[in-house]
Amino acid sequence: MTKPQFLYHGSRYKVDVLKPRQAYGSPDERGAEYGIYAYEDKNMVIPFSLTITPFENGSMAIYVDDDTSHVTISAGTLDDDAIGYIYKVPAESFVKLDERQWLSKEDVVPVEMTVVHTRDYMHKITFTGAAKDYRDKKSGRSV
């Protein structure tokens, strides 16, 4: 397999240079390494551009389907009006972690940035459990 020329990285932050950071994903899914994560499929990074934050008690639980990039939020909140970003990045410094993820441990300068409006992706988000209860209560619907 040949390395693609470009990859995609999703973030809720607007930056000029992507810098490696400690990830806090699942170690068994290689989601807890230090670096910049990227994917070949632009649609797979949309969930990372969404502003999902923990509840006041610190709890947050989200699941992203690897095949559809559908997001299920069971604990935490989503800012429906937020703006996020998808960065197109040169692939040179990235190494393949698994069938979907790539990782760079070096700073990366994006070649292109796309703005993501959360409201445009609400059809790819499902709320369950405490997250659904929180949204229902916030909107005035009974739980």
Secondary structure, 3 states (H helix, E strand, C coil): CCCCCEEEEEECCCCCCECCEECCCCHHHCCCCEEEEEECCHHHHHHHHCCEECCCCCCCEEEECCCCCCEEEEECEECCCCEEEEEEEECCCCEECCCCEEEECCCECCCEEEEEEHHHHHHHEEECHHHHHHHHHHHCCCC
